[in-house]
């Protein structure tokens, strides 16, 4: 269902948006993914590693109390980049900035809460809220571009609204199911300086290189070939990218919860290596098969 809605979104976007709009949309997505990979992902991965541990000792809600503030700061970084490059996009700067802020904030929350629900064993709720987020985002995006003239900013704003609805449902659900922290626990830090330096910083370097590989090329293509050519290229790459995202989603739904549950609280290097090896032995063959299928289907 999720894959179908995502592919339908690509189809609708290419129907209503011009190649120039697609190119501008790719820049907005590049800003959001920059914030997500470089700033949100390392902290999010740290939270994933400790989710089961915090859930078991009833400190889950306290541990995450400052996380929304951090996500707002991350979104403000994306907003600043959008303001700086607004004229370059050739779009309504205020509209684009609003869309980037909303999408960066809500997509970051969405990418934290919904996989967390699945990891904790609430798979049905996670899937349902994912479908709600994507479906409402598609509907709102269509309504915006039908009411107004089609634009990349309007489409992206609609996607952000869908993510916002999904986040609201997830927060309500967590409030109902999360164990209340004991009164003896008053203050907890989400992450300490040592974890930032030894875990988050190296991971941030790795994810920044991932961003260069997956999104950085867009600026080079636009510079050499123009924004319309960039739009066509991005749309062409979106179909295999969405199929890849489906494969990753299935892995997140069925494999990662067991991995995070088994590795939570483990300090032995040998045990961690063994558990990671078990995960890779299952996942790598699936990715190799997908790459082969993607290569065979590339001409189409």
N, C-alpha and C positions, 0 to 999 in steps of 0.2 A: 504494500500500500504506500509506504513512504517513498520507495523508488519510483512508483508510478506517478505520484504527485510531483516529485522533483522533476522528472522528465517532462511532465505536462507543463510545469512552470517554464522550462526551457523553450518548449514549443510555443507557449503563449507569448513569452517575452520576445521571441524572434518574429512573431506575427505582428505585434503592436509597435515594437521599438525598431528604429532604423539602425543601420550599421554604426553610425556615429553615436547613437544612444547606447548601443551595446559596448562600444569602446569606452564611453564615459562611465558606464556601469562597472566595467572591469576595473577602472581606477578606484572607484568607491570601495569595491570588494577588496582591492589590494591594500587599501588603508586599513580596513577592518581586520583583514587577516594578518597584517603586520602587527597590530596591537594584540591580536589573539595569540599568535605564535610566539612573539618575543616577550610580551609582558604578562599575558594571562596564563598561557599554557604551562610554564614552569611551576607557578604556584598551584595551578589546577592539578598537575601531576603529583605534587607533594600532598595535596589534600586527598587524592585518590589512594595514595599509599597508606594514609592514616585514618581513612574513613571508618573502617571496621573497628579499629582500636578505639577511636573516639565514641563510636556508637555503643561499644561494649561497656565503656566506663562512664557513660551518660554525660559526657562533656561535649557532645557534638554541637549543640546549639551555641554554647559559649565559645567554642573554638572558631566558629564561623561568624561571630558577631561583627567583626571589623572587615570581613571580606567584601561586603557591599561597598564600603567606602573605597577600598582599593580598586574595585571595578569601575567606580565613578571616575577615579583619577586616570585609570587606563583609557576610559572613554574620552576624557578631556584631552589626552594626548592625541587620539585620533581626530578630535575636533580641531585642535591646533594645526595638525597637518592639512586637514581639509580647508581650513581658512587660508593657510599659506599657499596652497595650490589651487584655490578656488577659481582664479582667473584662467589658469592653465586648463581646467576642465571644460571651460566654455559652457557652464551651467549656472543656474541660480545659486549663488554661493550660500545664502541663508538656508535655502531648501536642502542643499547638499550637506551642509554642516549638521542640520537637524537630523537628517537621515543617517549620517555616519555616527553621530552620538548615540541615537536610539538603537541602531543596529549593533554597534560595538558593545554597548552596555547589556542589551538583552540577549544577544547571541552568546556573550561570555557567561551570563547567568544560566542561560539555557544549556550551554555545553558543560556546565558544572553540575547543575541539579538533576537533569534527566538521566545522564549516565550514572550518577550517584544512586538514584532510585533503583536502577537496574542492578547495580553492584550490590545493593543491600537486599536484593531479593524481590523487589516490587516491580517485576518485569512488565506486567500488564499495564500498570499505571505509567511506567516510563514510555512504553510504546504508544499508549493512548495520547499522552500529552505531546509526544513528538508529532504524531499525525495531526493533532489539533493545531500546533504551532505552524506547521508547514501549510496545512489546508487554509487556515485563516489568513496567513500571509499571502497566499496565492489569490484568494478572493479579494482582499483589501487592495492588493496591488492592481488587480484588474479594475476595480471600482475607481481608484485614483486616476488611472490613465484614461478611463472612459469619461469621467467627469471633467478632467483637465486635458490638456494636450499631452500626448505620450512623452515621458521624459525618464531618464535614468534615475534621477533623484526621487521622483514620484514612485517608481517601481520599488526602489530600495526602501523607501519609507514604509510602504505597505508590508514588505518583508519584516521590518522591525516591529510593526504592530503585531504581526503574527507571533513573533518571538516573545513579545511582551505578554500576550495572553497566555502562552505556554508557561512562562515564568510565574505568573500569578497563580495558576492552578497548582504548579509544583510547590510554591511556597505555602499555600493553604494546606496541601497534602502533608508536607513536612511538619507543619505546625501541629497537625493532628496525630502524627505517628511518632515523631521524634521523642526519645526519652527525656524527661525533664532533668536538668542538672541538679546534683545534690547541693544543698545550701552551704555545705562546707567549702565548695569551690567558688571563689569570688572572682578571680582574674586569671585569665590564661592568654598567652600569646599564641597567635596562629602559627608563627614560624620564628625561629631564632636566627641570629646573625650567622652562626656556623652553618646552618642548613641552607641559608641563602648563598653563602660563598661556595660551599662544597657541592651543592645539589642544583639549586635554581640557576645560578650564574652559568655553569657549564652547559646546562640544558638550554638556557636562553641563547647561548652562542650557537648551539646546534640548530635550534628552531629558527634562528635568524638566517642561517644558511639554507634551511628548508624554504623560507619565504623567498629568498633570492631565486631559488630554483623554480618555485611554483608561481610566483607573482612578479618578481623583479624584471623578468623578460618583457613585461608589458610596456614598460617605459622605453626600452630600447626599440621594440617593434613600432611603437607610436612615433618615435623620433625619426626612424628611417623610412617607414611605410605609410604613416598617417593613421588617424584614429579610426577611420572606416575599415581599413585593413586589419587593424587590431581587433575590432569588433567581430569580424568574420572569423579570425583565428581563434578568439576566445570561445565563441559559440561552437566551433568545430571541436575544440578540446573539452567542452563541458560534458558532452555525452559520455565519453569514456571516464571522465573524472567522476561523474555521478554514479556510474556503475562501480567504479572503485570505491566510492563512498558507501555504496550499498554493501560491498564486501566487508569494508571496515566496520560498518554498523553491525553486521551479523557477528563479526568477531567480538565487538564490544558487548553485544547482547548475551552471547553464549559462552565465550571463553575468558574474557577479562575479569568478570566477577569472581570466578573460581581462583584466578591467579592472584588478584588483590586480596581475597579472603585468606588464601594460604600464606601469602608473603607478609601480611600485616603483623607487625610486632616482631618479625624474625630478624635477628642480628647476625646470624652465622653466614659468612660469605659463601661457604660450600653449599648450604641449603638454598640460598638465593640464586646461585649459579645453576643449581639443579632445577629449580622451579622455572627459571627463565629459559633454560634449555628445553624443558618440556613444552613450554608455550611456543617457542620458535619451531619445534619439530612439527607442531600442528599447523601453525600459521604460514610458514614459508612455502610449503607445497601449494597451498591455496593461492598465494600471491603469484607463484610461478605459472600456475595454470591460467590465472587471469591475464597475466602479461601476454602469454601465447595467444589467447583468444582476442585480446585487444589488437595485437599485431595483425592477426588474420582479418579482423574486421576494419582495420584502418582505412582501406580504400573506400569504404562505404560511408 
